[in-house]
Amino acid sequence: MVDYAHTWRRKLRLQELMVVAKREIDAGEEIDLVYEILEDEMQAHWRFVGSTKRQYIEDIKKILANQYVLTV
């Protein structure tokens, strides 16, 4: 099966965001603050528009709730 470049970039971005999210959650931050930190990370690294940031945040929420599995 062939994955396209944008699919790989999306997976890598989600993995990077999950590292940040888990680090902040382990540090005891509130979940709402974690989402704000993730939005700041997305803006700083990739300059996403609002709708894309919301989509990534929704994916992170699903991953944290074990509704969505991120594979390598």
All heavy atoms as a GROMACS GRO file, in nm:
protein
  611
    1MET      N    1   0.084  -0.118   0.000
    1MET     CA    2   0.000   0.000   0.000
    1MET      C    3   0.089   0.125   0.000
    1MET      O    4   0.186   0.134   0.072
    1MET     CB    5  -0.088   0.000   0.125
    1MET     CG    6  -0.184   0.113   0.127
    1MET     SD    7  -0.303   0.089   0.259
    1MET     CE    8  -0.274   0.237   0.349
    2VAL      N    9   0.054   0.219  -0.081
    2VAL     CA   10   0.133   0.340  -0.095
    2VAL      C   11   0.069   0.452  -0.015
    2VAL      O   12  -0.050   0.479  -0.028
    2VAL     CB   13   0.143   0.380  -0.244
    2VAL    CG1   14   0.216   0.511  -0.259
    2VAL    CG2   15   0.210   0.270  -0.324
    3ASP      N   16   0.148   0.514   0.071
    3ASP     CA   17   0.102   0.633   0.142
    3ASP      C   18   0.159   0.755   0.073
    3ASP      O   19   0.271   0.752   0.022
    3ASP     CB   20   0.148   0.632   0.288
    3ASP     CG   21   0.062   0.542   0.374
    3ASP    OD1   22  -0.060   0.538   0.351
    3ASP    OD2   23   0.118   0.478   0.464
    4TYR      N   24   0.082   0.857   0.072
    4TYR     CA   25   0.126   0.980   0.007
    4TYR      C   26   0.202   1.067   0.106
    4TYR      O   27   0.193   1.050   0.227
    4TYR     CB   28   0.004   1.054  -0.048
    4TYR     CG   29  -0.064   0.976  -0.157
    4TYR    CD1   30  -0.179   0.903  -0.130
    4TYR    CD2   31  -0.012   0.973  -0.285
    4TYR    CE1   32  -0.241   0.829  -0.230
    4TYR    CE2   33  -0.072   0.900  -0.385
    4TYR     CZ   34  -0.188   0.828  -0.357
    4TYR     OH   35  -0.247   0.754  -0.456
    5ALA      N   36   0.278   1.162   0.051
    5ALA     CA   37   0.363   1.247   0.133
    5ALA      C   38   0.283   1.324   0.237
    5ALA      O   39   0.326   1.336   0.352
    5ALA     CB   40   0.441   1.344   0.045
    6HIS      N   41   0.165   1.374   0.200
    6HIS     CA   42   0.087   1.451   0.298
    6HIS      C   43   0.038   1.363   0.413
    6HIS      O   44   0.025   1.410   0.525
    6HIS     CB   45  -0.029   1.525   0.230
    6HIS     CG   46  -0.135   1.436   0.174
    6HIS    ND1   47  -0.125   1.379   0.049
    6HIS    CD2   48  -0.252   1.394   0.226
    6HIS    CE1   49  -0.233   1.306   0.027
    6HIS    NE2   50  -0.311   1.312   0.132
    7THR      N   51   0.016   1.235   0.386
    7THR     CA   52  -0.026   1.143   0.491
    7THR      C   53   0.088   1.121   0.590
    7THR      O   54   0.067   1.122   0.712
    7THR     CB   55  -0.069   1.008   0.431
    7THR    OG1   56  -0.173   1.031   0.336
    7THR    CG2   57  -0.119   0.913   0.538
    8TRP      N   58   0.209   1.104   0.538
    8TRP     CA   59   0.324   1.087   0.625
    8TRP      C   60   0.352   1.212   0.706
    8TRP      O   61   0.383   1.204   0.825
    8TRP     CB   62   0.448   1.049   0.544
    8TRP     CG   63   0.447   0.904   0.507
    8TRP    CD1   64   0.419   0.850   0.385
    8TRP    CD2   65   0.471   0.792   0.593
    8TRP    NE1   66   0.425   0.713   0.391
    8TRP    CE2   67   0.457   0.675   0.517
    8TRP    CE3   68   0.503   0.782   0.728
    8TRP    CZ2   69   0.474   0.548   0.572
    8TRP    CZ3   70   0.520   0.656   0.782
    8TRP    CH2   71   0.505   0.541   0.704
    9ARG      N   72   0.341   1.328   0.642
    9ARG     CA   73   0.363   1.453   0.716
    9ARG      C   74   0.261   1.468   0.827
    9ARG      O   75   0.296   1.510   0.938
    9ARG     CB   76   0.357   1.572   0.621
    9ARG     CG   77   0.483   1.592   0.541
    9ARG     CD   78   0.484   1.727   0.472
    9ARG     NE   79   0.375   1.745   0.380
    9ARG     CZ   80   0.380   1.714   0.250
    9ARG    NH1   81   0.488   1.663   0.197
    9ARG    NH2   82   0.275   1.736   0.174
   10ARG      N   83   0.137   1.433   0.799
   10ARG     CA   84   0.032   1.443   0.901
   10ARG      C   85   0.062   1.350   1.018
   10ARG      O   86   0.050   1.390   1.135
   10ARG     CB   87  -0.103   1.410   0.839
   10ARG     CG   88  -0.218   1.422   0.936
   10ARG     CD   89  -0.351   1.406   0.863
   10ARG     NE   90  -0.461   1.410   0.954
   10ARG     CZ   91  -0.509   1.520   1.013
   10ARG    NH1   92  -0.455   1.636   0.986
   10ARG    NH2   93  -0.610   1.514   1.096
   11LYS      N   94   0.103   1.227   0.990
   11LYS     CA   95   0.137   1.132   1.096
   11LYS      C   96   0.253   1.184   1.181
   11LYS      O   97   0.250   1.176   1.304
   11LYS     CB   98   0.174   0.996   1.038
   11LYS     CG   99   0.057   0.916   0.988
   11LYS     CD  100   0.104   0.783   0.935
   11LYS     CE  101  -0.009   0.704   0.875
   11LYS     NZ  102   0.037   0.574   0.824
   12LEU      N  103   0.355   1.236   1.115
   12LEU     CA  104   0.471   1.289   1.187
   12LEU      C  105   0.433   1.408   1.274
   12LEU      O  106   0.479   1.421   1.388
   12LEU     CB  107   0.582   1.327   1.091
   12LEU     CG  108   0.651   1.211   1.020
   12LEU    CD1  109   0.750   1.262   0.917
   12LEU    CD2  110   0.720   1.121   1.120
   13ARG      N  111   0.348   1.495   1.221
   13ARG     CA  112   0.303   1.610   1.299
   13ARG      C  113   0.223   1.566   1.420
   13ARG      O  114   0.242   1.618   1.530
   13ARG     CB  115   0.221   1.704   1.212
   13ARG     CG  116   0.303   1.779   1.111
   13ARG     CD  117   0.214   1.860   1.020
   13ARG     NE  118   0.292   1.928   0.920
   13ARG     CZ  119   0.246   1.961   0.800
   13ARG    NH1  120   0.123   1.932   0.766
   13ARG    NH2  121   0.324   2.023   0.714
   14LEU      N  122   0.134   1.469   1.401
   14LEU     CA  123   0.055   1.418   1.513
   14LEU      C  124   0.145   1.353   1.618
   14LEU      O  125   0.122   1.369   1.738
   14LEU     CB  126  -0.052   1.320   1.464
   14LEU     CG  127  -0.174   1.382   1.400
   14LEU    CD1  128  -0.261   1.275   1.336
   14LEU    CD2  129  -0.254   1.462   1.501
   15GLN      N  130   0.247   1.282   1.573
   15GLN     CA  131   0.340   1.221   1.668
   15GLN      C  132   0.412   1.328   1.749
   15GLN      O  133   0.426   1.316   1.871
   15GLN     CB  134   0.442   1.134   1.596
   15GLN     CG  135   0.384   1.005   1.545
   15GLN     CD  136   0.484   0.926   1.462
   15GLN    OE1  137   0.586   0.978   1.419
   15GLN    NE2  138   0.453   0.799   1.439
   16GLU      N  139   0.458   1.434   1.682
   16GLU     CA  140   0.525   1.543   1.752
   16GLU      C  141   0.431   1.608   1.853
   16GLU      O  142   0.471   1.639   1.966
   16GLU     CB  143   0.574   1.648   1.653
   16GLU     CG  144   0.692   1.605   1.571
   16GLU     CD  145   0.738   1.713   1.477
   16GLU    OE1  146   0.742   1.831   1.517
   16GLU    OE2  147   0.770   1.678   1.362
   17LEU      N  148   0.307   1.630   1.813
   17LEU     CA  149   0.210   1.692   1.903
   17LEU      C  150   0.177   1.601   2.021
   17LEU      O  151   0.157   1.649   2.132
   17LEU     CB  152   0.084   1.730   1.826
   17LEU     CG  153   0.100   1.844   1.725
   17LEU    CD1  154  -0.027   1.859   1.642
   17LEU    CD2  155   0.136   1.974   1.794
   18MET      N  156   0.174   1.470   1.998
   18MET     CA  157   0.146   1.378   2.106
   18MET      C  158   0.260   1.377   2.209
   18MET      O  159   0.235   1.364   2.328
   18MET     CB  160   0.123   1.235   2.054
   18MET     CG  161  -0.014   1.215   1.994
   18MET     SD  162  -0.149   1.256   2.110
   18MET     CE  163  -0.115   1.144   2.244
   19VAL      N  164   0.382   1.392   2.164
   19VAL     CA  165   0.496   1.400   2.256
   19VAL      C  166   0.479   1.522   2.347
   19VAL      O  167   0.495   1.513   2.469
   19VAL     CB  168   0.630   1.405   2.179
   19VAL    CG1  169   0.745   1.444   2.270
   19VAL    CG2  170   0.657   1.273   2.110
   20VAL      N  171   0.443   1.633   2.287
   20VAL     CA  172   0.423   1.756   2.365
   20VAL      C  173   0.305   1.738   2.461
   20VAL      O  174   0.313   1.773   2.578
   20VAL     CB  175   0.400   1.877   2.271
   20VAL    CG1  176   0.360   2.000   2.351
   20VAL    CG2  177   0.524   1.904   2.187
   21ALA      N  178   0.196   1.682   2.411
   21ALA     CA  179   0.076   1.664   2.494
   21ALA      C  180   0.104   1.572   2.612
   21ALA      O  181   0.068   1.604   2.726
   21ALA     CB  182  -0.038   1.607   2.409
   22LYS      N  183   0.169   1.460   2.589
   22LYS     CA  184   0.199   1.366   2.698
   22LYS      C  185   0.295   1.429   2.799
   22LYS      O  186   0.279   1.409   2.919
   22LYS     CB  187   0.255   1.236   2.642
   22LYS     CG  188   0.150   1.153   2.573
   22LYS     CD  189   0.204   1.020   2.529
   22LYS     CE  190   0.100   0.947   2.450
   22LYS     NZ  191   0.040   0.838   2.516
   23ARG      N  192   0.392   1.506   2.751
   23ARG     CA  193   0.486   1.572   2.842
   23ARG      C  194   0.412   1.670   2.932
   23ARG      O  195   0.434   1.673   3.053
   23ARG     CB  196   0.594   1.644   2.761
   23ARG     CG  197   0.698   1.712   2.847
   23ARG     CD  198   0.801   1.786   2.766
   23ARG     NE  199   0.735   1.896   2.696
   23ARG     CZ  200   0.759   1.931   2.570
   23ARG    NH1  201   0.846   1.864   2.499
   23ARG    NH2  202   0.696   2.033   2.515
   24GLU      N  203   0.321   1.747   2.875
   24GLU     CA  204   0.246   1.845   2.954
   24GLU      C  205   0.147   1.777   3.048
   24GLU      O  206   0.131   1.822   3.162
   24GLU     CB  207   0.173   1.942   2.860
   24GLU     CG  208   0.265   2.029   2.777
   24GLU     CD  209   0.355   2.119   2.860
   24GLU    OE1  210   0.314   2.164   2.968
   24GLU    OE2  211   0.468   2.144   2.816
   25ILE      N  212   0.082   1.672   3.003
   25ILE     CA  213  -0.013   1.600   3.089
   25ILE      C  214   0.061   1.536   3.206
   25ILE      O  215   0.015   1.539   3.320
   25ILE     CB  216  -0.092   1.496   3.008
   25ILE    CG1  217  -0.189   1.569   2.913
   25ILE    CG2  218  -0.167   1.400   3.099
   25ILE    CD1  219  -0.256   1.478   2.812
   26ASP      N  220   0.178   1.476   3.177
   26ASP     CA  221   0.258   1.416   3.285
   26ASP      C  222   0.307   1.520   3.384
   26ASP      O  223   0.330   1.489   3.501
   26ASP     CB  224   0.377   1.339   3.227
   26ASP     CG  225   0.334   1.212   3.154
   26ASP    OD1  226   0.219   1.167   3.175
   26ASP    OD2  227   0.415   1.159   3.075
   27ALA      N  228   0.323   1.643   3.338
   27ALA     CA  229   0.367   1.752   3.425
   27ALA      C  230   0.252   1.805   3.510
   27ALA      O  231   0.272   1.888   3.598
   27ALA     CB  232   0.428   1.866   3.343
   28GLY      N  233   0.130   1.757   3.485
   28GLY     CA  234   0.016   1.795   3.567
   28GLY      C  235  -0.064   1.913   3.515
   28GLY      O  236  -0.145   1.969   3.589
   29GLU      N  237  -0.044   1.950   3.391
   29GLU     CA  238  -0.118   2.063   3.334
   29GLU      C  239  -0.264   2.024   3.310
   29GLU      O  240  -0.295   1.908   3.283
   29GLU     CB  241  -0.056   2.108   3.201
   29GLU     CG  242   0.083   2.163   3.213
   29GLU     CD  243   0.089   2.296   3.286
   29GLU    OE1  244  -0.013   2.365   3.295
   29GLU    OE2  245   0.199   2.329   3.333
   30GLU      N  246  -0.352   2.122   3.315
   30GLU     CA  247  -0.492   2.099   3.283
   30GLU      C  248  -0.505   2.074   3.134
   30GLU      O  249  -0.430   2.129   3.054
   30GLU     CB  250  -0.576   2.220   3.321
   30GLU     CG  251  -0.597   2.237   3.469
   30GLU     CD  252  -0.696   2.347   3.499
   30GLU    OE1  253  -0.787   2.370   3.417
   30GLU    OE2  254  -0.682   2.409   3.604
   31ILE      N  255  -0.604   1.995   3.097
   31ILE     CA  256  -0.618   1.954   2.957
   31ILE      C  257  -0.646   2.074   2.866
   31ILE      O  258  -0.597   2.078   2.753
   31ILE     CB  259  -0.725   1.843   2.943
   31ILE    CG1  260  -0.713   1.773   2.807
   31ILE    CG2  261  -0.863   1.896   2.964
   31ILE    CD1  262  -0.591   1.688   2.793
   32ASP      N  263  -0.722   2.171   2.914
   32ASP     CA  264  -0.749   2.289   2.831
   32ASP      C  265  -0.621   2.368   2.804
   32ASP      O  266  -0.601   2.419   2.694
   32ASP     CB  267  -0.852   2.380   2.899
   32ASP     CG  268  -0.989   2.315   2.905
   32ASP    OD1  269  -1.021   2.234   2.815
   32ASP    OD2  270  -1.066   2.346   2.998
   33LEU      N  271  -0.535   2.374   2.903
   33LEU     CA  272  -0.406   2.443   2.885
   33LEU      C  273  -0.318   2.365   2.788
   33LEU      O  274  -0.246   2.424   2.708
   33LEU     CB  275  -0.336   2.462   3.018
   33LEU     CG  276  -0.204   2.536   3.015
   33LEU    CD1  277  -0.222   2.676   2.957
   33LEU    CD2  278  -0.144   2.544   3.153
   34VAL      N  279  -0.326   2.232   2.793
   34VAL     CA  280  -0.249   2.149   2.701
   34VAL      C  281  -0.291   2.177   2.557
   34VAL      O  282  -0.207   2.191   2.468
   34VAL     CB  283  -0.266   1.999   2.734
   34VAL    CG1  284  -0.204   1.911   2.626
   34VAL    CG2  285  -0.206   1.967   2.870
   35TYR      N  286  -0.421   2.190   2.534
   35TYR     CA  287  -0.469   2.219   2.399
   35TYR      C  288  -0.422   2.357   2.352
   35TYR      O  289  -0.388   2.375   2.234
   35TYR     CB  290  -0.621   2.209   2.390
   35TYR     CG  291  -0.673   2.068   2.415
   35TYR    CD1  292  -0.788   2.047   2.489
   35TYR    CD2  293  -0.606   1.958   2.365
   35TYR    CE1  294  -0.835   1.919   2.512
   35TYR    CE2  295  -0.653   1.829   2.388
   35TYR     CZ  296  -0.768   1.811   2.460
   35TYR     OH  297  -0.813   1.685   2.483
   36GLU      N  298  -0.417   2.452   2.442
   36GLU     CA  299  -0.366   2.586   2.406
   36GLU      C  300  -0.217   2.578   2.370
   36GLU      O  301  -0.173   2.642   2.275
   36GLU     CB  302  -0.387   2.684   2.520
   36GLU     CG  303  -0.531   2.723   2.541
   36GLU     CD  304  -0.550   2.817   2.658
   36GLU    OE1  305  -0.452   2.883   2.698
   36GLU    OE2  306  -0.662   2.823   2.710
   37ILE      N  307  -0.143   2.500   2.446
   37ILE     CA  308   0.000   2.482   2.418
   37ILE      C  309   0.018   2.416   2.281
   37ILE      O  310   0.104   2.456   2.202
   37ILE     CB  311   0.068   2.399   2.529
   37ILE    CG1  312   0.070   2.479   2.659
   37ILE    CG2  313   0.208   2.356   2.489
   37ILE    CD1  314   0.110   2.398   2.781
   38LEU      N  315  -0.065   2.317   2.252
   38LEU     CA  316  -0.057   2.251   2.121
   38LEU      C  317  -0.090   2.348   2.007
   38LEU      O  318  -0.024   2.344   1.902
   38LEU     CB  319  -0.152   2.131   2.116
   38LEU     CG  320  -0.116   2.013   2.206
   38LEU    CD1  321  -0.222   1.906   2.197
   38LEU    CD2  322   0.020   1.956   2.169
   39GLU      N  323  -0.189   2.433   2.027
   39GLU     CA  324  -0.221   2.533   1.925
   39GLU      C  325  -0.103   2.627   1.903
   39GLU      O  326  -0.072   2.662   1.788
   39GLU     CB  327  -0.345   2.611   1.965
   39GLU     CG  328  -0.473   2.533   1.947
   39GLU     CD  329  -0.597   2.616   1.975
   39GLU    OE1  330  -0.592   2.739   1.956
   39GLU    OE2  331  -0.698   2.556   2.014
   40ASP      N  332  -0.037   2.668   2.010
   40ASP     CA  333   0.081   2.753   1.997
   40ASP      C  334   0.193   2.682   1.921
   40ASP      O  335   0.261   2.742   1.838
   40ASP     CB  336   0.132   2.797   2.135
   40ASP     CG  337   0.035   2.891   2.205
   40ASP    OD1  338  -0.051   2.951   2.136
   40ASP    OD2  339   0.045   2.904   2.328
   41GLU      N  340   0.212   2.553   1.951
   41GLU     CA  341   0.313   2.474   1.880
   41GLU      C  342   0.283   2.467   1.731
   41GLU      O  343   0.372   2.484   1.648
   41GLU     CB  344   0.319   2.332   1.936
   41GLU     CG  345   0.384   2.320   2.070
   41GLU     CD  346   0.534   2.330   2.063
   41GLU    OE1  347   0.594   2.280   1.966
   41GLU    OE2  348   0.592   2.390   2.155
   42MET      N  349   0.157   2.444   1.698
   42MET     CA  350   0.118   2.435   1.557
   42MET      C  351   0.140   2.568   1.486
   42MET      O  352   0.186   2.571   1.372
   42MET     CB  353  -0.028   2.390   1.543
   42MET     CG  354  -0.049   2.244   1.572
   42MET     SD  355  -0.217   2.191   1.541
   42MET     CE  356  -0.294   2.234   1.696
   43GLN      N  357   0.107   2.675   1.553
   43GLN     CA  358   0.124   2.807   1.493
   43GLN      C  359   0.272   2.838   1.472
   43GLN      O  360   0.311   2.892   1.369
   43GLN     CB  361   0.059   2.915   1.580
   43GLN     CG  362   0.061   3.052   1.518
   43GLN     CD  363  -0.021   3.060   1.389
   43GLN    OE1  364  -0.119   2.990   1.373
   43GLN    NE2  365   0.021   3.144   1.299
   44ALA      N  366   0.354   2.801   1.568
   44ALA     CA  367   0.497   2.832   1.560
   44ALA      C  368   0.568   2.747   1.455
   44ALA      O  369   0.653   2.798   1.382
   44ALA     CB  370   0.562   2.810   1.697
   45HIS      N  371   0.534   2.620   1.448
   45HIS     CA  372   0.606   2.530   1.358
   45HIS      C  373   0.550   2.528   1.216
   45HIS      O  374   0.626   2.522   1.120
   45HIS     CB  375   0.607   2.387   1.412
   45HIS     CG  376   0.698   2.369   1.528
   45HIS    ND1  377   0.653   2.360   1.656
   45HIS    CD2  378   0.832   2.361   1.535
   45HIS    CE1  379   0.754   2.346   1.738
   45HIS    NE2  380   0.866   2.346   1.667
   46TRP      N  381   0.420   2.524   1.202
   46TRP     CA  382   0.362   2.499   1.072
   46TRP      C  383   0.269   2.609   1.021
   46TRP      O  384   0.223   2.604   0.909
   46TRP     CB  385   0.288   2.366   1.073
   46TRP     CG  386   0.375   2.254   1.118
   46TRP    CD1  387   0.488   2.210   1.055
   46TRP    CD2  388   0.360   2.173   1.233
   46TRP    NE1  389   0.543   2.107   1.126
   46TRP    CE2  390   0.467   2.081   1.235
   46TRP    CE3  391   0.266   2.168   1.336
   46TRP    CZ2  392   0.482   1.986   1.335
   46TRP    CZ3  393   0.282   2.074   1.434
   46TRP    CH2  394   0.389   1.984   1.434
   47ARG      N  395   0.238   2.706   1.106
   47ARG     CA  396   0.152   2.818   1.068
   47ARG      C  397   0.018   2.772   1.007
   47ARG      O  398  -0.022   2.815   0.901
   47ARG     CB  399   0.223   2.911   0.972
   47ARG     CG  400   0.343   2.977   1.032
   47ARG     CD  401   0.398   3.082   0.939
   47ARG     NE  402   0.518   3.139   0.996
   47ARG     CZ  403   0.520   3.256   1.057
   47ARG    NH1  404   0.411   3.328   1.066
   47ARG    NH2  405   0.632   3.301   1.107
   48PHE      N  406  -0.046   2.680   1.078
   48PHE     CA  407  -0.176   2.630   1.034
   48PHE      C  408  -0.284   2.736   1.048
   48PHE      O  409  -0.279   2.820   1.136
   48PHE     CB  410  -0.220   2.509   1.118
   48PHE     CG  411  -0.143   2.383   1.090
   48PHE    CD1  412  -0.121   2.293   1.191
   48PHE    CD2  413  -0.094   2.354   0.965
   48PHE    CE1  414  -0.052   2.176   1.168
   48PHE    CE2  415  -0.025   2.238   0.941
   48PHE     CZ  416  -0.004   2.148   1.043
   49VAL      N  417  -0.384   2.726   0.962
   49VAL     CA  418  -0.503   2.811   0.976
   49VAL      C  419  -0.591   2.751   1.085
   49VAL      O  420  -0.570   2.638   1.128
   49VAL     CB  421  -0.579   2.823   0.843
   49VAL    CG1  422  -0.496   2.894   0.738
   49VAL    CG2  423  -0.624   2.689   0.793
   50GLY      N  424  -0.689   2.827   1.128
   50GLY     CA  425  -0.774   2.786   1.240
   50GLY      C  426  -0.843   2.652   1.220
   50GLY      O  427  -0.848   2.570   1.312
   51SER      N  428  -0.896   2.628   1.102
   51SER     CA  429  -0.969   2.504   1.079
   51SER      C  430  -0.876   2.383   1.085
   51SER      O  431  -0.913   2.277   1.135
   51SER     CB  432  -1.042   2.508   0.945
   51SER     OG  433  -0.950   2.525   0.838
   52THR      N  434  -0.754   2.397   1.037
   52THR     CA  435  -0.658   2.287   1.042
   52THR      C  436  -0.615   2.261   1.185
   52THR      O  437  -0.603   2.145   1.227
   52THR     CB  438  -0.535   2.319   0.954
   52THR    OG1  439  -0.579   2.347   0.822
   52THR    CG2  440  -0.438   2.202   0.951
   53LYS      N  441  -0.595   2.368   1.263
   53LYS     CA  442  -0.560   2.350   1.404
   53LYS      C  443  -0.670   2.277   1.478
   53LYS      O  444  -0.643   2.187   1.557
   53LYS     CB  445  -0.532   2.485   1.470
   53LYS     CG  446  -0.400   2.545   1.431
   53LYS     CD  447  -0.363   2.662   1.518
   53LYS     CE  448  -0.433   2.786   1.474
   53LYS     NZ  449  -0.389   2.908   1.542
   54ARG      N  450  -0.795   2.314   1.451
   54ARG     CA  451  -0.908   2.246   1.517
   54ARG      C  452  -0.911   2.099   1.480
   54ARG      O  453  -0.938   2.013   1.565
   54ARG     CB  454  -1.039   2.314   1.480
   54ARG     CG  455  -1.065   2.442   1.554
   54ARG     CD  456  -1.208   2.491   1.536
   54ARG     NE  457  -1.243   2.517   1.397
   54ARG     CZ  458  -1.220   2.631   1.332
   54ARG    NH1  459  -1.162   2.731   1.394
   54ARG    NH2  460  -1.255   2.645   1.206
   55GLN      N  461  -0.883   2.068   1.354
   55GLN     CA  462  -0.883   1.930   1.308
   55GLN      C  463  -0.775   1.849   1.380
   55GLN      O  464  -0.799   1.737   1.426
   55GLN     CB  465  -0.862   1.925   1.158
   55GLN     CG  466  -0.877   1.789   1.096
   55GLN     CD  467  -0.860   1.795   0.946
   55GLN    OE1  468  -0.787   1.879   0.894
   55GLN    NE2  469  -0.928   1.707   0.876
   56TYR      N  470  -0.655   1.906   1.392
   56TYR     CA  471  -0.547   1.838   1.462
   56TYR      C  472  -0.581   1.821   1.610
   56TYR      O  473  -0.553   1.717   1.669
   56TYR     CB  474  -0.415   1.914   1.446
   56TYR     CG  475  -0.338   1.873   1.322
   56TYR    CD1  476  -0.373   1.920   1.197
   56TYR    CD2  477  -0.228   1.788   1.331
   56TYR    CE1  478  -0.302   1.885   1.083
   56TYR    CE2  479  -0.156   1.752   1.219
   56TYR     CZ  480  -0.194   1.800   1.095
   56TYR     OH  481  -0.123   1.763   0.984
   57ILE      N  482  -0.640   1.922   1.672
   57ILE     CA  483  -0.678   1.912   1.814
   57ILE      C  484  -0.782   1.802   1.833
   57ILE      O  485  -0.774   1.724   1.929
   57ILE     CB  486  -0.731   2.048   1.868
   57ILE    CG1  487  -0.619   2.151   1.872
   57ILE    CG2  488  -0.797   2.033   2.004
   57ILE    CD1  489  -0.508   2.120   1.971
   58GLU      N  490  -0.878   1.793   1.742
   58GLU     CA  491  -0.977   1.685   1.750
   58GLU      C  492  -0.910   1.548   1.739
   58GLU      O  493  -0.946   1.455   1.810
   58GLU     CB  494  -1.085   1.702   1.643
   58GLU     CG  495  -1.180   1.816   1.669
   58GLU     CD  496  -1.255   1.800   1.800
   58GLU    OE1  497  -1.303   1.689   1.831
   58GLU    OE2  498  -1.264   1.900   1.873
   59ASP      N  499  -0.813   1.536   1.649
   59ASP     CA  500  -0.740   1.410   1.636
   59ASP      C  501  -0.663   1.378   1.764
   59ASP      O  502  -0.660   1.262   1.807
   59ASP     CB  503  -0.644   1.415   1.518
   59ASP     CG  504  -0.715   1.406   1.383
   59ASP    OD1  505  -0.833   1.366   1.381
   59ASP    OD2  506  -0.653   1.440   1.281
   60ILE      N  507  -0.602   1.478   1.825
   60ILE     CA  508  -0.529   1.457   1.950
   60ILE      C  509  -0.625   1.412   2.060
   60ILE      O  510  -0.595   1.322   2.138
   60ILE     CB  511  -0.453   1.584   1.993
   60ILE    CG1  512  -0.343   1.619   1.893
   60ILE    CG2  513  -0.398   1.572   2.134
   60ILE    CD1  514  -0.230   1.519   1.887
   61LYS      N  515  -0.743   1.474   2.066
   61LYS     CA  516  -0.844   1.434   2.165
   61LYS      C  517  -0.882   1.288   2.146
   61LYS      O  518  -0.894   1.212   2.243
   61LYS     CB  519  -0.968   1.521   2.154
   61LYS     CG  520  -0.950   1.661   2.207
   61LYS     CD  521  -1.077   1.742   2.189
   61LYS     CE  522  -1.058   1.885   2.236
   61LYS     NZ  523  -1.181   1.965   2.216
   62LYS      N  524  -0.900   1.246   2.022
   62LYS     CA  525  -0.937   1.106   1.994
   62LYS      C  526  -0.823   1.011   2.031
   62LYS      O  527  -0.848   0.903   2.083
   62LYS     CB  528  -0.973   1.090   1.846
   62LYS     CG  529  -1.106   1.154   1.811
   62LYS     CD  530  -1.136   1.140   1.664
   62LYS     CE  531  -1.266   1.210   1.628
   62LYS     NZ  532  -1.295   1.202   1.486
   63ILE      N  533  -0.701   1.052   2.003
   63ILE     CA  534  -0.586   0.967   2.038
   63ILE      C  535  -0.577   0.953   2.190
   63ILE      O  536  -0.557   0.842   2.241
   63ILE     CB  537  -0.456   1.025   1.980
   63ILE    CG1  538  -0.456   1.014   1.827
   63ILE    CG2  539  -0.334   0.952   2.038
   63ILE    CD1  540  -0.346   1.092   1.759
   64LEU      N  541  -0.593   1.062   2.262
   64LEU     CA  542  -0.586   1.057   2.408
   64LEU      C  543  -0.700   0.975   2.468
   64LEU      O  544  -0.684   0.913   2.573
   64LEU     CB  545  -0.586   1.198   2.466
   64LEU     CG  546  -0.459   1.278   2.442
   64LEU    CD1  547  -0.478   1.422   2.491
   64LEU    CD2  548  -0.339   1.214   2.509
   65ALA      N  549  -0.815   0.973   2.401
   65ALA     CA  550  -0.930   0.895   2.450
   65ALA      C  551  -0.928   0.752   2.397
   65ALA      O  552  -1.024   0.677   2.417
   65ALA     CB  553  -1.059   0.964   2.408
   66ASN      N  554  -0.819   0.714   2.328
   66ASN     CA  555  -0.804   0.581   2.270
   66ASN      C  556  -0.913   0.546   2.169
   66ASN      O  557  -0.950   0.431   2.152
   66ASN     CB  558  -0.798   0.474   2.378
   66ASN     CG  559  -0.674   0.482   2.460
   66ASN    OD1  560  -0.568   0.518   2.408
   66ASN    ND2  561  -0.684   0.453   2.588
   67GLN      N  562  -0.966   0.646   2.102
   67GLN     CA  563  -1.063   0.623   1.996
   67GLN      C  564  -0.996   0.618   1.860
   67GLN      O  565  -1.055   0.575   1.762
   67GLN     CB  566  -1.167   0.736   1.994
   67GLN     CG  567  -1.253   0.741   2.117
   67GLN     CD  568  -1.346   0.862   2.112
   67GLN    OE1  569  -1.334   0.949   2.029
   67GLN    NE2  570  -1.441   0.862   2.205
   68TYR      N  571  -0.873   0.662   1.855
   68TYR     CA  572  -0.799   0.674   1.731
   68TYR      C  573  -0.657   0.627   1.759
   68TYR      O  574  -0.596   0.669   1.857
   68TYR     CB  575  -0.801   0.819   1.684
   68TYR     CG  576  -0.733   0.850   1.553
   68TYR    CD1  577  -0.788   0.809   1.434
   68TYR    CD2  578  -0.615   0.923   1.550
   68TYR    CE1  579  -0.729   0.840   1.314
   68TYR    CE2  580  -0.555   0.955   1.431
   68TYR     CZ  581  -0.612   0.913   1.313
   68TYR     OH  582  -0.551   0.943   1.194
   69VAL      N  583  -0.606   0.538   1.676
   69VAL     CA  584  -0.473   0.483   1.699
   69VAL      C  585  -0.378   0.542   1.596
   69VAL      O  586  -0.404   0.538   1.476
   69VAL     CB  587  -0.474   0.329   1.687
   69VAL    CG1  588  -0.334   0.273   1.702
   69VAL    CG2  589  -0.568   0.269   1.789
   70LEU      N  590  -0.269   0.595   1.646
   70LEU     CA  591  -0.166   0.651   1.560
   70LEU      C  592  -0.057   0.548   1.544
   70LEU      O  593   0.009   0.509   1.640
   70LEU     CB  594  -0.110   0.779   1.622
   70LEU     CG  595  -0.007   0.854   1.542
   70LEU    CD1  596  -0.068   0.903   1.411
   70LEU    CD2  597   0.046   0.972   1.621
   71THR      N  598  -0.039   0.497   1.421
   71THR     CA  599   0.063   0.396   1.396
   71THR      C  600   0.176   0.457   1.316
   71THR      O  601   0.159   0.556   1.246
   71THR     CB  602   0.005   0.277   1.318
   71THR    OG1  603  -0.046   0.323   1.194
   71THR    CG2  604  -0.103   0.208   1.397
   72VAL      N  605   0.289   0.393   1.326
   72VAL     CA  606   0.407   0.441   1.253
   72VAL      C  607   0.415   0.372   1.120
   72VAL      O  608   0.384   0.263   1.100
   72VAL     CB  609   0.535   0.416   1.335
   72VAL    CG1  610   0.656   0.459   1.257
   72VAL    CG2  611   0.526   0.486   1.467
   0.00000   0.00000   0.00000
